[in-house]
Each structure stands twice: as C-alpha cells, then as structure tokens.
Amino acid sequence: MNKNYDICAGAKRLENVKFSPIRQVLDKAAEMRNNGIDVISLSVGEPDFNTPEMIKKKTIESIQNNDTHYGSNRGLPELRKIISDDFYEENNVRYDWNTEVVFTTGGAEALNNVILATVNKDDEVIVFSPAFVSYKNLVNLCGGKCIELPLKPENDYIPDIKELENVITDKTKMLIMNNPNNPTGAVYPAEVLGEIAKLAISNNFLILADEMYSKLVYEGDFVSMASLPNMKEHVIIVNGFSKTYAMTGWRLGYLLADSRIVTNIMKVHQYSSTCSPTFIQKGMAAAIKKNETEADVQNMIKQFKLRRNVLINELNNIEKIKFVEPKGAFYVLIDVSATGLNGEEFAARLLKDEHVAVVPVVSMGKDKVYDDYIRISFAASEDNIRNGIRAIGRLADSMK
C-alpha cells in the first residue's frame, strides 16, 4: 500500500474556507491586553450588558433541580411552544411547535445545519455583501457557488431589486439575507422585502433569513420575511437570544421553517448536536415571559439607541470619513479612503497607535469593493464609544 500524501492536510472542501478576520482582530487585541496594554474594543458584536437577572435565576434553579440530562434533539417542548406563539403574535404566521421549530447551539449552528441540508454542489447562493463572514464560507464548504451582490452606501445599503433580478439564474437555490443587517446597520423596508419575496416565489428559490437582530431597530419597523404572503414554504428563519438578551456565551439559537424543510435539516442536526443544554432551555422557558426580563431587554434596546446617537454625533466631527447612519443592529460601516489608507491598513494602525480594535470589511464583501471600509460595533459603553471614535478622528486627521 502506497499512501504517499500528507495525512495532516485538510480536506479539499476547505480550500475556499477562510479564517474569520474578526477572530484575528480579537486574537491580536487579546495579545496586547496580555502584555498589559489597555485596548478599546469596537470590533466584536457582543453586548456588554449582563444577561437579565430573571434568566440567570431561573437557570440556576434548573441546575439545582437537576435538569442536566439529555433533552429533545429538537429542543424543549415548552420553549418551542413559546417561540411558536410569540412568532405568531408578532408576525401572524403560525409555525407548528412540534414539527417546525428547532433549537440549536446558537444561531451559528442553525446557519450551518440549514446550509448543509439545502445546498448542493454547484448550487448558486446569492448573498448581499458585505455580509457576516459565515455565509460565504458555509456555502463554499458545501461546494456551492456564492454569488455576492454588493450593497451600495448611496442606496443606504438597501438591496437593489433590479440588480438582484439580474443575478438570478436557473441554478439559484437560495438567497441569504440578514435583516437588520450586520455589518451595515440597514433595516430593509417592507416594500423591498415584498419584491424579494415575489422573486423567490416566481423563481422558486429559498430564502435563509437571519433575523438575529430583529428586536434591535431604532428607525422604522422590522418586517419578518416569513410574514409576507405565501412565503412560509420559501423561507427559513434563524434567530436566537445572544444579541437581544446579552446571552452570547449561552449558545442558544433556533430556526423556524416549513415541516418539509425541517425534516431535511434534522438529518444534519441530529448528528451535529445531541441537544441544546437542557438547563438553559428550562431557565429560558421559565423566565422569557416574565415582566422583569422584558423590562431588562427594553432597557438594553433603549441604551443601544442612545449609544447609536453618541456614535453618530462623534462620527460627524470627523472630516475624512463617510458613513451611513445605522437604523438597526449595532454596527456602522466607515469609509476611510480619504485618509489614504485602506480598511486593513487603517485598522492595523488604529490598533497599534491608538489601541482601538475595529474590523476591516475587506473579507466581508466581494473582491475589493469594500477594501476602504472598517466596521465599528457600538455594543460598548458610551465612554468607550466616545474615546474610540475620537481615536479614529486623530488617526484620520494625521493622514494627508
């Protein structure tokens, strides 16, 4: 037997899968902190608030009650019922709690399972870019072809329907969209979503709607893709508790889809996760509808809006940058081209000279369209936002 190859080499399907630039920024910032350097992080999409007290209390009670054994692969029935009822109340669309709601280990696992279960080799998947880095890499992992459709700042990063129509082909299997959007902060209007829905129906493709930031809207109204006429069998909703409930480390997400789609997703899910932690689901089910929990969530949303206003006021004082005011989520894109640096160069200088961490957008978008952009997260204290933005201003002003 002649096994003349490197057994440590990765699988060929990993050739087009890239390491996350966000992780690289976080690693560098962590290294600086370990060396005693204070770093202001405006890079990570993680609320700096604490998880609501009622959720923590009920989860501790669940542990004390020994709710630490395996649960249903689909998720705790009582929590699935709550999600089904809440979604119906908010969007007038009923997903059967037993067959059409699935809990996952965070929204990331839901995205992974959905794409693995639906995308075949050479299927075309349209992604509005710049986009959350996982989308393109998960499509590549499946052997699909990612068709990136750049969103334009002059259109407030709202999708252009004509441009979308032009990239749809017979091979289009799915459109992945994130609304409210990371990294642009855009919130898509109902009329635009309606036109996208018509294209999905007439061209018979799926929409993977990442609605993780659905409650973080500061201007306008959020409209779920599933709420549009005749869209239930065309859309897969992914959501979770990380952003709205400040539960990033708890890893609890979920998806909603037509039962026929869920059947296929379960073939992947059953092998990628035994179950989401039972005691967390129990605690969440006991706390999510409590008045105290809702009050904490509403306070966080109020604080995010205040922080957004601080961010905008500070950015307006910097001459050499351009940006579009975010209407949702907790991110803003900044064009730094007038400084003479591209996004990667600017982010590197900012971290080295000013000890402020931001994310270059280059690997979130198609080709070199967003080379001159950085992403800022305003999921940080008002002081850190002010100090971080003023550091950006100092660096920008120092460039000729």
C-alpha positions in Angstrom: 0.0 0.0 0.0 1.4 3.4 -1.0 0.0 6.2 1.0 2.2 9.0 -0.3 0.3 12.0 0.9 0.2 14.4 3.9 -2.2 12.9 6.4 -2.4 16.2 8.2 -3.6 18.1 5.1 -7.1 19.4 5.3 -10.0 18.1 3.2 -10.2 19.6 -0.3 -13.6 21.2 0.6 -11.7 23.5 3.0 -9.7 25.1 0.2 -12.2 28.0 -0.2 -12.9 28.3 3.5 -11.1 31.3 5.2 -10.3 32.1 8.8 -12.5 34.8 10.2 -10.9 38.3 10.2 -12.9 39.1 13.3 -11.2 36.3 15.2 -7.8 37.6 14.0 -8.6 41.1 15.4 -9.8 39.6 18.7 -6.6 37.5 19.0 -4.4 40.5 18.4 -6.3 42.6 20.9 -6.1 39.8 23.5 -2.3 39.5 22.9 -2.0 43.3 23.6 -4.0 43.0 26.8 -1.9 40.1 28.0 1.1 42.4 27.6 -0.5 45.0 29.8 -1.9 47.3 27.1 -5.5 48.6 27.5 -7.5 48.1 24.3 -10.8 49.7 23.5 -12.8 47.1 21.5 -15.3 48.4 18.9 -14.8 45.1 17.0 -16.9 42.4 18.4 -20.7 42.0 18.1 -21.3 41.3 21.7 -23.5 43.3 24.1 -21.6 44.5 27.1 -24.7 44.2 29.3 -25.3 41.4 31.7 -27.8 38.6 31.0 -31.2 39.6 32.6 -31.3 38.6 36.3 -34.5 36.5 35.9 -32.9 34.3 33.2 -29.9 33.7 35.4 -32.1 33.0 38.4 -34.3 30.5 36.7 -31.4 28.8 35.0 -29.7 28.3 38.4 -32.9 26.9 39.7 -33.0 24.5 36.8 -29.5 23.3 37.6 -30.4 22.9 41.3 -33.4 20.8 40.1 -31.0 18.6 38.2 -32.3 19.5 34.8 -28.9 18.5 33.4 -29.7 15.4 31.3 -30.3 14.9 27.6 -33.3 16.7 26.2 -35.2 16.5 22.9 -32.9 16.9 19.9 -35.4 19.5 18.6 -35.5 21.4 21.8 -37.5 21.7 25.0 -41.3 21.4 24.0 -42.4 24.3 26.3 -39.8 26.6 24.9 -40.7 25.7 21.3 -44.3 26.4 22.1 -43.3 29.9 23.5 -41.3 30.7 20.3 -44.2 29.5 18.1 -46.8 31.6 20.0 -44.6 34.7 20.1 -43.8 34.5 16.4 -47.5 34.2 15.6 -48.3 37.1 17.8 -45.7 39.3 16.2 -45.9 38.2 12.6 -49.3 36.5 12.1 -47.6 33.3 10.8 -48.0 30.0 12.6 -45.1 27.6 12.8 -46.1 24.3 14.4 -44.1 24.0 17.6 -43.7 20.2 17.3 -42.6 20.0 13.6 -41.4 23.4 12.5 -39.4 24.8 15.4 -35.9 23.5 16.2 -33.4 24.7 18.9 -29.7 24.8 18.1 -26.5 25.5 19.9 -26.5 29.2 19.0 -27.6 30.8 15.7 -24.3 29.7 14.1 -25.2 26.0 14.3 -28.6 26.8 12.8 -26.9 28.5 9.8 -24.6 25.6 9.4 -27.3 23.0 9.5 -29.6 24.9 7.2 -26.9 25.4 4.5 -25.6 21.8 4.8 -29.1 20.4 4.5 -30.2 22.5 1.5 -27.2 23.5 -0.7 -25.8 21.0 -3.3 -22.5 21.1 -5.2 -22.6 23.9 -7.8 -25.9 25.4 -6.5 -25.8 29.2 -6.6 -26.5 31.0 -3.4 -26.9 34.8 -3.5 -25.5 36.8 -0.6 -25.9 40.5 -0.1 -22.5 41.8 0.7 -20.7 42.9 2.8 -22.0 40.1 4.9 -21.5 38.1 8.1 -18.4 36.1 7.3 -20.0 32.7 7.9 -22.4 32.8 5.0 -19.9 32.6 2.2 -17.7 30.1 3.9 -20.5 27.7 4.7 -21.7 27.8 1.1 -18.1 27.1 0.0 -17.9 24.2 2.4 -20.9 22.6 0.7 -19.4 23.1 -2.8 -22.0 25.7 -3.6 -21.2 28.9 -5.6 -21.6 32.1 -3.7 -23.0 34.9 -5.8 -22.2 38.2 -4.0 -24.4 41.2 -4.7 -22.8 44.3 -3.3 -25.0 46.8 -1.4 -24.3 50.4 -2.0 -23.9 53.2 0.5 -25.6 55.7 -1.8 -28.7 53.4 -1.5 -28.3 53.2 2.3 -27.2 49.6 1.8 -30.8 48.6 0.8 -30.8 45.8 -1.9 -31.5 47.0 -5.5 -34.3 44.7 -6.9 -33.2 45.1 -10.5 -29.6 44.1 -9.7 -31.0 41.1 -7.7 -33.2 40.0 -10.6 -30.1 40.2 -12.9 -28.1 37.6 -10.9 -30.9 35.1 -10.5 -30.4 32.0 -12.7 -31.8 28.5 -13.1 -29.1 27.4 -10.6 -30.2 29.8 -7.9 -31.0 27.7 -4.9 -31.0 30.2 -2.1 -30.7 33.9 -1.1 -29.1 34.5 2.3 -30.2 37.8 3.9 -29.6 39.4 7.3 -32.1 41.9 8.4 -31.4 44.1 10.4 -28.0 43.9 8.8 -24.6 43.1 10.1 -22.4 44.9 9.1 -24.2 47.8 7.5 -26.9 48.5 10.2 -29.6 48.7 7.4 -33.2 47.7 8.1 -34.9 46.6 4.9 -38.3 48.3 4.1 -41.4 46.2 3.7 -41.8 47.2 0.1 -38.3 45.9 -0.8 -38.9 42.7 1.2 -42.1 42.3 -0.8 -40.3 42.5 -4.1 -37.7 40.0 -2.9 -40.4 37.6 -1.8 -42.1 37.8 -5.3 -38.7 36.9 -6.9 -38.3 33.9 -4.6 -41.8 32.6 -5.4 -41.6 33.2 -9.2 -38.1 31.8 -9.5 -38.6 29.0 -6.9 -35.7 29.6 -4.5 -35.3 29.5 -0.8 -34.5 32.5 1.5 -32.4 32.0 4.6 -33.5 34.9 6.7 -31.0 35.6 9.5 -33.2 37.8 11.8 -30.9 37.7 14.9 -31.2 41.5 15.3 -34.9 41.7 14.8 -35.6 43.5 18.1 -32.7 46.0 17.7 -34.4 48.5 15.4 -34.1 52.3 16.1 -35.8 53.8 13.0 -38.6 52.3 11.0 -40.2 48.9 11.6 -38.8 45.4 11.4 -40.7 43.1 9.0 -40.0 39.4 9.1 -39.6 37.7 5.7 -42.0 34.9 6.8 -44.8 37.5 7.3 -45.1 38.2 3.6 -47.8 36.5 1.6 -47.2 32.8 0.5 -43.6 32.9 1.9 -43.7 30.2 4.6 -42.6 27.4 2.3 -39.9 29.6 0.8 -38.2 31.0 3.9 -36.1 29.6 6.8 -35.9 31.9 9.8 -32.8 31.8 12.0 -32.8 33.7 15.3 -31.6 33.4 18.9 -31.0 35.1 22.2 -27.4 36.1 22.0 -27.8 39.7 20.9 -31.2 40.8 22.3 -30.8 39.1 25.7 -27.0 39.6 26.1 -26.5 35.8 26.1 -23.7 35.3 23.6 -21.9 32.7 25.8 -25.0 30.7 26.5 -25.3 29.5 22.9 -29.0 29.1 22.4 -30.5 29.7 18.9 -33.4 28.4 16.9 -34.8 28.1 13.4 -38.3 28.0 12.0 -39.3 26.5 8.7 -41.9 24.5 6.9 -42.0 21.0 8.2 -40.8 19.5 4.9 -37.7 21.7 5.1 -37.2 20.9 8.8 -37.2 17.1 8.0 -34.1 17.6 5.9 -32.4 19.9 8.4 -33.0 17.4 11.2 -30.9 14.8 9.2 -27.9 17.2 9.8 -28.9 18.5 13.2 -29.2 15.0 14.8 -25.5 14.4 14.2 -24.2 17.9 14.8 -25.8 18.4 18.2 -27.4 16.0 20.8 -29.4 18.8 22.3 -29.0 22.4 23.4 -28.2 22.5 27.1 -31.3 21.4 28.9 -30.9 23.6 32.0 -30.5 26.7 29.8 -33.7 25.9 27.9 -35.6 25.2 31.1 -34.3 28.5 32.6 -35.2 30.4 29.4 -38.7 28.9 29.3 -39.4 29.9 32.9 -38.0 33.5 32.5 -38.6 34.7 29.0 -42.2 35.9 29.6 -41.6 37.5 32.9 -42.1 41.2 33.2 -38.6 41.6 34.8 -37.0 40.0 31.7 -38.9 42.1 29.2 -38.0 45.3 31.2 -34.3 44.4 31.1 -34.5 43.8 27.3 -36.3 47.1 26.7 -33.7 48.9 28.7 -30.9 47.3 26.7 -32.6 48.4 23.4 -33.0 51.9 24.8 -29.3 52.0 25.7 -28.3 50.8 22.3 -30.3 53.7 20.7 -28.6 56.2 23.0 -25.2 54.7 22.1 -26.0 54.9 18.4 -26.8 58.6 18.8 -23.4 59.2 20.6 -21.7 57.3 17.8 -23.3 59.4 15.1 -22.6 62.7 16.9 -18.9 61.8 17.3 -18.5 60.5 13.7 -20.0 63.7 12.3 -17.0 65.6 13.8 -14.5 63.7 11.6 -14.0 65.2 8.1 -12.1 62.4 6.4 -14.6 59.6 6.8 -18.0 58.8 5.3 -20.7 56.6 6.8 -24.5 55.8 6.6 -26.4 56.1 9.8 -27.4 52.6 11.1 -31.1 52.0 11.7 -30.7 48.7 13.4 -28.4 46.1 14.9 -25.3 47.7 16.5 -22.8 48.3 13.7 -21.8 51.0 11.3 -19.5 50.9 8.2 -17.0 53.7 7.8 -15.3 54.6 4.5 -11.7 55.7 5.4 -10.5 56.1 1.8 -9.9 59.9 2.2 -7.1 59.1 4.7 -5.0 57.4 2.0 -5.2 54.1 3.8 -7.4 51.1 3.0 -9.5 49.4 5.7 -6.9 46.8 6.7 -4.2 49.4 6.9 -6.3 51.8 8.9 -7.5 49.1 11.3 -3.9 47.9 11.9 -2.6 51.5 12.5 -5.6 52.2 14.8 -4.8 49.1 17.0 -1.1 49.8 17.0 -1.1 53.5 17.6 -4.4 54.2 19.4 -5.1 50.8 20.9 -8.6 50.7 19.4 -9.8 47.5 17.8 -12.1 47.6 14.8 -12.8 45.1 11.9 -11.6 45.7 8.3 -14.5 44.9 5.9 -12.4 43.6 3.1 -13.2 39.9 3.7 -16.9 40.6 4.3 -17.5 41.7 0.8 -16.9 40.9 -2.9 -13.5 41.4 -4.4 -12.1 44.9 -3.5 -15.4 46.7 -3.3 -15.1 47.3 0.5 -11.3 47.5 0.8 -11.6 51.0 2.1 -14.1 50.3 4.9 -14.0 49.3 8.6 -16.8 48.1 10.7 -17.4 49.5 14.2 -19.6 47.9 16.8 -21.4 50.2 19.2 -22.1 47.3 21.6 -19.8 49.1 24.0 -20.0 51.7 26.8 -20.6 55.3 25.9 -17.2 56.2 27.2 -15.5 53.6 25.0 -17.5 54.7 22.0 -16.5 58.4 22.5 -12.9 57.6 23.2 -12.7 55.1 20.3 -14.3 57.4 17.8 -12.1 60.3 18.9 -9.1 58.0 18.4 -10.3 57.3 14.8 -10.6 61.0 14.3 -7.0 61.6 15.5 -5.6 58.9 13.2 -7.7 60.2 10.2 -6.6 63.8 10.8 -2.9 62.7 10.9 -3.2 61.3 7.4 -2.5 63.7 4.5 
